[in-house]
Amino acid sequence: MTAADVYAATDLRYNSTNSKRFIMLTHIHISAYTIVDTLDMEFHGGMTVITGETGAGKSIMLDALGLCLGDRADPKAVRAGSERAEVTATFDIAGNAPAAAWLLARDLAHDNECLLRRVVTAEGRSRAYINGSASTLQDCAELGELLIDIHSQHAHQSLLRKPVQRAMLDTFAGQQTLARQVEQCASDWLRGQRELAALTDNRDEAAARAQLLAYQVDELEQLGLRAGELEELERDQSLLANAEDVLKGAHQALEICEEQASAARHALQLMRSAAGSSKTADNALSLLDSAAIQLDEAHREIQRHIDSIEIDPQRLAQVEKRLEQLHDVARKHRIKPPQLLELQAGLQEELAGLAQGGQRIEALQQELEALAEAYRKDAAKLSKGRTKAAKSLIAKTADILHTLAMADCRFAIALTPRESDAPHPHGAEDIEFLISTNPGAAPQPLGKIASGGELSRISLAIQVVTAKGGTLPSMVFDEVDVGIGGAVAEVVGRLLRGLAREAQVLCVTHLAQVASQGHRHLLVSKTSDKTAAWARLAALEDDQRAQEIARMLGGVKLTERSLEHAREMLRDAEDA
């Protein structure tokens, strides 16, 4: 496939009438962050390039965006002299159903807009907000995965890791949901296997424990302790043991009541002659009469109490024997007597659980068989999708590598069946990206074969292909073109421009060939004095853009020749 064929396959003329469909990130506000005092950036559809001198702060926007997406906050990033840094990113989610559903499920939905805000103080405190509501960094990161896909200049480093390669292939295949089902099914099966092994290994120990529990439960059941019985026994034991002393005191009280009642009646008789002589005399008569009546009633109650008291040595012996029995069993179990009923219930429950151990083993075996069968079906389907996607990814990546001056490079994806057919969270095969950079050489893992520059181009090719198959309407490329130049750089620019027909593309670049392919151009500049530095952002149009492209092409002084070259590059990008 020629470079022209690749361009035709990846690039359609940017259509501003359809740009709204591909807009995701619409605005970023940055305040007091590193060398930024205040910065506002508006974004549109198509491909937006961001350029500037080295050290001007081209990547500040991406670092700030990362904060909104849950990245770790560094208090040193707060601008000197400021109390806090603040970043706000606004996204249009009108065409992003997964993000809209995520917000709705958490009662965070707000029309078709999603606003992520992060505040970092100079003291190191950090707060995150989603549509104005305080949120966790985990939630910000989870939502961020549904909003934007960031490809950094160091992405090739993560591409060396097999988990990243597997995830990239599954995403390209559109099998993320199925891959998650396989992972969940295998994880459930592994947990069940561990439980089954524990139950099986402990079977003898459980049998011995069950035998001991059965003996203890039987002993407690034979004890026959009733609820409230212990309190009744202790009360009866106290009454029976002190019956004689209680009777003696009661009889003395009875005699006193008789004497006092007789005295009250005699006093009443003596005062009758004074009745009506004065109010105080009448009050005294009334009180004496009442006292005599109450003493008589007390006498009767004491007598009834005496009649109820039973001196029964035999009953006392029975009560004390029963209490001794309860205390002996409690000491045996190293508890207090009031805890006996609670102990009995607990032992019965544990014994019942052990009795069900055999039933649990049988049920668990059935569950594991069902999980294994479901895993085999899903894993087979996933394997089929991966195999098909791998062929397509290899072919498309090879086409792009050819245009990137790596025609002799052979990209391959190894799908190696696992030695064991037991469910595995990552599916039935191990996945690894391989590369051969010389004709006739066998493909080897990326990290063992490719040099830094080669790996950068290989990574870019794979990212471009997989990004085209992605579902996110916004992608950011942060100097992924590092290490390339010349005609290859022009190819990279056209590849990124081609992606803009399917997604919003933001690209931080230092290459004129890439910058010229953008539909819009933002220039980052830095000014400073003896006390501080400031980053500025400006949208370039027409001649301003040509001047920036000419500067990027090289040369201390801009000449009409370099400017015309820049204008030609911009015209070629529009005409391609």
C-alpha positions in Angstrom: 0.0 0.0 0.0 1.4 3.4 -1.0 1.4 6.5 1.1 -1.4 7.9 -1.1 -3.5 4.7 -0.3 -3.0 5.2 3.4 -4.1 8.9 3.1 -7.2 7.9 1.2 -8.1 5.3 3.8 -7.6 7.5 6.8 -8.3 11.1 5.7 -11.5 12.8 4.6 -11.6 16.5 4.0 -12.6 18.1 7.4 -16.2 19.0 7.2 -17.1 21.8 9.6 -20.8 21.1 9.3 -20.3 17.7 11.0 -17.7 18.9 13.5 -20.2 19.1 16.4 -20.7 15.4 16.3 -17.0 14.9 17.1 -16.5 17.5 19.8 -15.9 16.2 23.3 -13.5 18.6 25.1 -14.9 22.1 24.6 -13.1 24.2 27.2 -10.3 24.3 29.7 -9.8 26.9 32.4 -6.4 26.9 34.2 -5.6 29.2 37.1 -2.3 29.5 39.1 -0.9 26.3 37.8 2.9 26.1 37.3 3.8 29.1 35.0 0.1 29.8 34.1 -1.5 32.7 35.8 -4.9 32.4 34.1 -5.5 30.6 30.9 -8.7 29.7 29.0 -8.8 27.5 25.9 -11.7 26.8 23.7 -11.7 23.6 21.6 -13.6 22.5 18.5 -13.9 19.5 16.2 -11.3 18.3 13.8 -7.6 18.3 14.5 -6.1 21.0 16.8 -2.4 21.4 17.0 -0.5 23.0 19.9 3.0 24.2 19.3 5.6 26.5 20.9 9.2 26.9 21.8 10.9 24.2 24.0 10.0 25.0 27.6 7.1 27.3 26.7 4.7 24.9 28.4 3.0 23.1 25.5 2.2 20.1 27.8 0.8 22.2 30.6 -2.7 21.9 29.2 -2.4 18.1 29.2 -0.9 17.9 32.7 -3.8 20.1 33.9 -6.3 18.0 32.1 -4.8 15.0 33.8 -5.6 16.5 37.2 -9.3 16.7 36.2 -9.1 13.1 35.2 -7.8 11.9 38.6 -4.1 12.2 38.3 -2.0 12.7 41.5 -1.8 16.3 42.6 1.6 17.9 43.3 1.4 21.0 45.6 4.6 22.2 43.9 2.6 22.7 40.8 0.7 25.6 42.5 2.1 28.8 41.0 4.5 30.6 43.4 2.7 33.2 45.5 -0.7 31.6 45.0 -2.8 29.7 47.6 -4.2 27.2 45.2 -4.3 26.0 41.6 -7.6 25.3 39.9 -8.4 23.5 36.7 -11.8 23.1 35.0 -12.5 21.0 32.0 -15.8 21.1 30.1 -17.0 18.2 27.9 -19.9 18.0 25.5 -21.5 14.5 26.0 -24.4 14.9 23.7 -23.2 11.9 21.6 -21.6 10.0 24.5 -24.2 7.6 25.8 -21.8 5.7 28.2 -20.7 8.9 29.9 -24.3 10.2 30.1 -25.5 6.9 31.6 -22.6 7.0 34.2 -23.6 10.5 35.3 -27.3 9.7 35.4 -26.7 6.6 37.5 -25.0 8.7 40.1 -27.5 11.6 40.0 -24.8 13.9 38.5 -26.3 14.5 35.0 -26.6 18.1 33.8 -28.1 18.4 30.4 -25.5 17.5 27.7 -22.6 19.0 29.6 -20.0 17.4 31.9 -17.8 19.7 34.0 -14.7 18.3 35.8 -13.0 20.6 38.4 -9.9 20.1 40.5 -8.5 22.3 43.2 -5.0 21.8 44.7 -3.8 24.0 47.6 -0.2 24.9 48.3 -0.5 22.9 51.5 -1.1 19.8 49.5 -4.9 19.4 49.9 -6.8 18.4 46.9 -10.5 18.4 46.0 -12.3 17.1 42.9 -15.8 17.9 41.6 -18.1 16.5 38.9 -20.8 18.8 37.7 -20.4 20.8 40.9 -20.6 17.8 43.3 -17.6 16.7 45.4 -16.3 13.4 44.0 -13.4 11.0 44.5 -10.4 10.8 42.3 -11.4 7.2 41.5 -14.8 8.5 40.1 -13.0 11.2 38.1 -10.7 8.6 36.6 -13.5 6.2 35.9 -15.5 8.9 34.1 -12.4 10.1 32.4 -12.0 6.8 30.7 -15.4 7.4 29.0 -14.5 11.0 27.9 -11.1 11.2 26.5 -8.1 9.0 25.3 -4.7 10.4 26.0 -1.6 9.1 24.0 1.5 10.5 25.6 5.0 10.6 24.2 5.9 7.8 26.6 3.0 5.6 25.6 5.5 3.2 23.9 6.8 2.4 27.3 3.5 1.1 28.5 3.1 -0.7 25.2 5.9 -3.0 26.3 3.7 -4.4 29.0 1.6 -7.4 28.0 -1.6 -6.3 30.0 -1.6 -3.1 28.0 -1.2 -5.1 24.7 -4.1 -7.4 25.7 -6.4 -4.5 26.6 -5.4 -2.7 23.3 -6.3 -5.8 21.2 -9.6 -6.3 23.1 -10.5 -2.6 22.5 -9.7 -2.8 18.9 -11.8 -6.0 18.6 -14.7 -4.3 20.4 -14.6 -7.1 22.9 -14.2 -5.1 26.2 -17.6 -6.3 27.6 -16.9 -9.9 26.7 -13.4 -9.7 28.2 -14.9 -8.3 31.4 -17.4 -11.2 31.5 -14.6 -13.7 31.0 -12.6 -12.1 33.8 -15.5 -12.0 36.2 -16.5 -15.6 35.4 -12.9 -16.8 35.9 -12.5 -14.8 39.1 -15.7 -16.3 40.5 -14.5 -19.8 39.6 -11.1 -19.3 41.3 -12.8 -18.0 44.4 -15.0 -21.1 44.4 -12.0 -23.3 43.9 -10.3 -21.8 46.9 -13.4 -22.3 49.1 -13.8 -25.9 47.9 -10.2 -26.7 48.6 -10.5 -25.2 52.1 -13.7 -27.3 52.8 -12.0 -30.4 51.5 -8.8 -29.9 53.4 -10.6 -29.3 56.6 -13.0 -32.1 56.3 -11.3 -34.3 59.0 -10.8 -31.4 61.2 -14.5 -30.4 60.7 -15.6 -33.9 61.6 -13.7 -33.9 64.9 -15.1 -30.4 65.7 -18.6 -31.6 64.9 -18.2 -34.6 67.3 -17.1 -32.3 70.1 -19.8 -29.8 69.4 -22.4 -32.6 69.4 -21.2 -33.7 72.9 -21.3 -30.2 74.2 -24.7 -29.4 72.8 -26.1 -32.7 74.2 -24.7 -31.8 77.6 -26.3 -28.4 77.5 -29.6 -29.7 76.3 -29.6 -32.3 79.1 -29.0 -29.5 81.5 -32.4 -28.1 80.5 -31.8 -24.5 81.5 -34.8 -22.4 81.0 -34.8 -18.7 80.2 -35.1 -16.8 83.6 -34.6 -20.0 85.6 -31.2 -18.9 87.0 -32.8 -15.7 88.4 -35.6 -17.7 90.0 -33.2 -20.1 91.6 -31.0 -17.3 93.1 -34.1 -15.6 94.5 -35.5 -18.8 96.0 -32.1 -19.7 97.5 -31.9 -16.3 99.2 -35.5 -16.6 100.7 -35.1 -20.2 101.8 -31.7 -19.7 103.4 -32.9 -16.7 105.4 -36.4 -17.9 106.2 -35.8 -18.2 110.0 -34.3 -14.7 110.3 -37.1 -13.3 108.2 -39.8 -15.0 110.4 -38.2 -13.8 113.6 -38.1 -10.2 112.4 -41.6 -10.4 111.1 -43.0 -11.7 114.5 -41.2 -8.8 116.3 -42.8 -6.4 113.9 -46.2 -8.0 114.4 -45.9 -7.5 118.2 -44.9 -3.8 117.8 -47.8 -3.2 115.5 -50.2 -4.7 118.1 -48.7 -2.6 120.9 -48.8 0.6 118.8 -52.3 0.0 117.6 -53.5 -0.5 121.2 -51.7 2.6 122.3 -53.3 4.6 119.4 -56.8 3.4 120.3 -56.2 4.3 124.0 -55.0 7.8 123.0 -58.1 8.1 120.8 -60.3 7.3 123.7 -58.6 9.9 125.9 -59.1 12.6 123.3 -62.8 12.0 122.6 -63.8 14.3 125.5 -62.0 17.2 123.7 -63.9 16.6 120.4 -65.3 19.8 119.1 -63.4 22.0 121.6 -60.9 23.2 119.0 -59.8 22.6 115.4 -56.5 21.2 116.6 -58.2 18.7 118.9 -60.3 17.5 116.0 -57.2 17.1 113.8 -55.5 15.1 116.5 -58.6 12.8 116.8 -58.6 12.3 113.0 -54.9 11.4 112.9 -55.1 9.0 115.9 -58.0 7.2 114.2 -56.1 7.0 110.9 -53.0 5.7 112.7 -55.0 3.0 114.5 -56.5 1.8 111.2 -53.1 1.8 109.4 -51.5 -0.2 112.2 -54.2 -2.7 112.1 -53.8 -3.1 108.3 -50.0 -3.4 108.7 -50.6 -6.1 111.3 -52.7 -8.1 108.8 -50.2 -7.7 106.0 -47.3 -8.9 108.3 -49.3 -11.9 109.3 -50.0 -12.8 105.7 -46.3 -12.5 105.0 -45.5 -14.8 108.0 -48.0 -17.3 106.7 -46.3 -17.3 103.2 -42.8 -18.0 104.5 -41.9 -21.7 104.3 -39.0 -23.2 106.1 -38.2 -26.1 103.8 -34.7 -27.5 104.2 -35.3 -30.1 101.5 -36.4 -27.5 98.9 -33.3 -25.4 99.9 -31.1 -28.4 99.3 -32.7 -28.9 95.8 -32.2 -25.3 94.8 -28.6 -25.2 95.9 -27.9 -28.4 94.1 -29.3 -27.1 90.9 -27.3 -23.8 91.2 -24.2 -25.8 91.8 -24.9 -27.9 88.7 -25.2 -24.7 86.6 -22.1 -23.2 88.0 -20.1 -26.3 87.3 -21.1 -26.4 83.6 -20.4 -22.7 83.3 -16.9 -23.1 84.8 -16.2 -26.0 82.4 -16.8 -23.7 79.4 -15.1 -20.8 81.1 -18.1 -18.5 81.1 -20.5 -17.1 83.7 -23.8 -19.0 84.4 -26.0 -16.2 82.7 -24.1 -16.9 79.4 -25.0 -20.6 79.3 -28.1 -20.2 77.0 -26.1 -17.9 74.6 -23.4 -20.5 74.5 -25.8 -23.3 73.8 -27.4 -21.3 70.9 -24.0 -20.5 69.4 -22.8 -24.2 69.6 -26.0 -25.4 68.0 -25.6 -22.9 65.1 -22.0 -23.9 64.5 -22.9 -27.6 64.6 -25.7 -26.9 62.1 -23.2 -25.1 59.8 -20.7 -28.0 60.0 -23.6 -30.4 59.3 -24.2 -28.5 56.1 -20.5 -28.6 55.1 -21.0 -31.7 53.0 -24.1 -30.1 51.3 -22.0 -27.0 50.6 -19.3 -29.0 49.0 -21.8 -30.7 46.7 -23.5 -27.3 45.8 -20.1 -25.7 45.3 -19.0 -28.4 42.9 -22.2 -27.8 40.8 -21.6 -24.1 40.8 -18.0 -24.5 39.7 -19.1 -26.8 36.8 -21.6 -24.2 35.7 -19.0 -21.4 35.9 -16.5 -23.5 34.0 -19.0 -24.2 31.2 -20.0 -20.5 31.0 -16.3 -19.6 30.9 -15.5 -22.0 28.1 -18.3 -20.6 25.9 -17.3 -16.9 26.6 -13.6 -17.6 26.3 -14.0 -19.4 23.0 -16.0 -16.5 21.7 -13.4 -14.0 22.9 -10.6 -16.1 21.4 -12.4 -16.0 18.0 -12.8 -12.3 18.2 -9.2 -11.8 19.2 -7.9 -13.9 16.4 -9.9 -12.1 13.8 -9.0 -8.7 15.3 -5.3 -9.6 15.5 -5.2 -10.3 11.8 -6.8 -7.0 11.0 -4.6 -5.1 13.5 -1.4 -6.7 12.0 -2.4 -5.9 8.4 -3.4 -2.2 9.2 -0.3 -1.7 11.3 1.9 -3.1 8.6 0.5 -0.7 6.1 1.2 2.3 8.3 4.7 1.0 9.2 5.4 0.9 5.5 4.6 4.6 5.1 6.7 5.3 8.2 9.8 4.1 6.4 9.7 0.7 8.2 8.9 -1.5 5.2 11.2 -4.3 6.5 9.5 -4.2 9.9 7.1 -7.2 10.5 4.5 -6.8 13.2 2.9 -9.9 14.7 0.6 -10.8 17.6 1.1 -14.1 19.4 -2.0 -15.7 20.8 -0.5 -18.6 22.8 -3.0 -21.1 24.3 -2.5 -21.5 28.0 -1.1 -24.8 29.2 -4.0 -25.3 31.6 -7.6 -25.3 30.4 -8.7 -24.0 33.9 -10.6 -20.7 33.7 -8.2 -17.7 33.6 -9.2 -14.1 34.1 -7.4 -13.0 30.9 -9.0 -15.7 28.7 -7.8 -18.9 27.1 -4.6 -17.4 25.5 -1.7 -15.3 26.5 -1.3 -12.2 24.2 2.0 -10.6 23.2 2.9 -8.1 20.5 6.0 -9.1 18.5 8.2 -7.3 16.0 10.9 -8.1 13.6 12.9 -5.2 12.2 15.1 -7.2 9.8 14.1 -9.4 6.9 14.2 -13.1 7.8 14.5 -12.5 11.5 11.9 -14.2 13.8 9.5 -11.7 15.5 10.5 -11.1 19.2 8.9 -9.1 22.0 9.0 -5.4 21.4 11.4 -4.5 24.2 14.0 -7.0 23.0 14.1 -5.9 19.4 13.1 -2.3 18.7 15.4 0.6 19.3 14.0 3.8 20.9 13.2 5.5 17.6 11.8 2.3 16.1 9.7 1.7 19.1 8.3 5.2 18.9 7.1 4.7 15.3 5.8 1.2 16.0 3.9 2.6 19.0 2.5 5.4 16.9 1.3 3.1 14.2 -0.4 0.8 16.6 -2.0 3.7 18.5 -3.3 5.2 15.2 -4.9 1.9 14.1 -6.4 1.1 17.5 -7.6 4.7 18.0 -9.6 4.5 14.7 -11.4 1.5 16.2 -12.0 3.2 19.5 -15.3 4.6 20.8 -14.1 7.8 22.4 -14.8 10.9 20.4 -11.8 12.8 21.8 -8.1 11.9 21.6 -5.0 13.7 22.7 -1.5 13.0 21.3 1.3 14.5 23.3 4.5 14.6 21.1 4.0 11.0 20.0 5.9 12.1 16.9 9.2 12.4 18.9 12.1 10.8 17.1 10.8 11.1 13.6 11.1 13.8 10.9 11.1 14.5 7.2 8.7 12.6 4.9 7.8 10.3 7.8 6.7 13.3 9.8 4.4 14.3 7.0 2.9 10.8 7.0 2.3 11.0 10.7 0.6 14.4 10.3 -1.7 13.0 7.7 -2.5 10.0 9.8 -3.5 12.1 12.7 -5.5 14.4 10.4 -7.3 11.3 9.1 -8.4 10.4 12.6 -10.1 13.8 12.9 -12.9 12.6 10.6 -13.9 10.2 13.3 -12.9 12.0 16.5 -11.7 15.3 18.0 -7.9 15.2 17.8 -5.6 17.4 20.0 -1.9 17.1 19.1 1.0 18.7 20.9 3.9 18.6 18.4 7.3 20.1 17.6 7.2 19.1 13.9 6.1 21.5 11.2 5.0 18.6 9.0 2.5 17.6 11.7 1.5 21.1 12.8 0.6 22.0 9.2 -2.0 19.2 9.1 -4.1 20.7 11.8 -7.5 22.3 11.2 -6.8 24.7 14.0 -3.5 25.9 15.5 -2.8 27.1 19.1 0.6 28.7 20.0 2.0 28.5 23.5 4.5 31.2 24.4 6.3 32.1 27.6 7.3 35.5 28.9 9.2 36.3 32.0 10.9 39.0 34.1 13.3 38.8 37.0 10.5 37.6 39.4 8.2 35.2 37.4 7.3 33.6 34.2 3.9 33.4 32.4 2.6 31.1 29.7 0.3 32.5 27.1 -1.9 30.9 24.5 -3.1 32.3 21.2 -5.1 31.0 18.2 -3.2 31.4 15.0 -4.8 32.3 11.6 -3.4 32.6 8.1 -0.1 34.5 8.1 0.5 34.0 11.8 0.2 30.2 11.3 2.5 30.3 8.3 5.1 32.2 10.4 4.9 29.6 13.2 5.3 26.7 10.7 8.3 28.5 9.2 9.8 28.9 12.6 9.4 25.2 13.2 11.0 24.4 9.9 14.3 25.9 11.3 16.4 28.9 10.9 17.1 31.9 13.2 15.6 34.4 10.7 12.4 34.0 8.8 12.8 34.4 5.1 10.3 34.8 2.3 11.4 31.4 1.1 10.7 29.7 4.4 7.4 31.4 4.7 6.4 30.3 1.2 7.4 26.8 2.1 5.2 27.0 5.2 2.3 28.3 3.1 2.7 25.5 0.6 2.6 22.9 3.4 -0.7 24.5 4.7 -2.2 24.5 1.2 -1.1 20.9 0.6 -2.8 19.9 3.9 -6.1 21.5 2.8 -6.0 20.0 -0.7 -5.1 16.5 0.4 
